[in-house]
Amino acid sequence: MENPPIPKPTLELVKSIIRPMKAYFQPKIFGLDAIEADKPALYVCNHTIFGLTDGIFLGASALERKGVLIHALIDNMHMQVPIWRDLVQDLGMIPASREACSDLMAAGEHVMVFPGGSRETWKHKGEEYQLVWKNRLGFAHMAIEHGYDILPVASVGGEETYEILWDADDIMKSPVGYFLKKSGLADKYFKGGTAIPPIVKGVGITGLPRPERLYIKVGDRISTRQFKGKEDDEATLLEVRGQTETALESMFAELMEFRESDKDEEWWRKWLKNL
């Protein structure tokens, strides 16, 4: 069966979709010079809680300022939500699979991935800005196989949009968790209870995310060309993954330090954050 065409959203459509989110979170983005239209890369990003804005603002800025369309590979659960699934597809996002990634790279497209997947969005208490990548090495494999550079992308601010009241561990210790475990639902739908979405609060006691300013940085390119032919060598994959993790953790610290000195904040933002 022939693969469906790669979606190509226009800049006007992307800007119209994200305009309300951009006004609310007012992101600051750094490192766009690392993005080059004629050098397609694999953008490896961290997920923040729920991941609702992860990658969206970088994608829009890359398209507007660099003329580069970045296709994000997303969890299939996004395709189960009416209206939302249409939105993400309109933004050029594609359900994640090795086949989809390979097709995009073969076509010379810029590709964005989140190795932490849904587990990294279902945060537990104390996991802010931790990379929950388990044993995943697929992104390194794909980059080496297709000769792609990796561009690490760090995002700070999203973790503070919500306060976790109950995380998966808390829920599994409750009567609800006991039922999920005994009924088999925990294993069937929630990976034994580790992938249960947290119960949170945002503005006041509501589920509206706090209007935290988001800080996003694209790091230096990590070349994989010297590893050509070693995409199945575990030691090589771990080395590439380690370089990417180190780059992201360094950028987390850098962005947090910048945030501490960034006092450019409107009164309404401070007010909502303190409710």
Secondary structure, 3 states (H helix, E strand, C coil): CCCCCCCCCCHHHHHHHHHHHHHHHCCEEECHHHCCCCCCEEEEECCCHHHCCCCHHHHHHHHHHHCCCEEEEECHHHHHCCCHHHHHHHCCCEECCHHHHHHHHHCCCEEEECCCHHHHHCCCCCCCCCCCCCCCCHHHHHHHHHCCEEEEEEEECHHHHCEEEECHHHHHCCHHHHHHHHHCHHHHHCHHHCCCCCEEECCCCCCCCCCCCCEEEECCCECCHHHCCCCCCHHHHHHHHHHHHHHHHHHHHHHHHHHHHCCCCCHHHHHHHCC
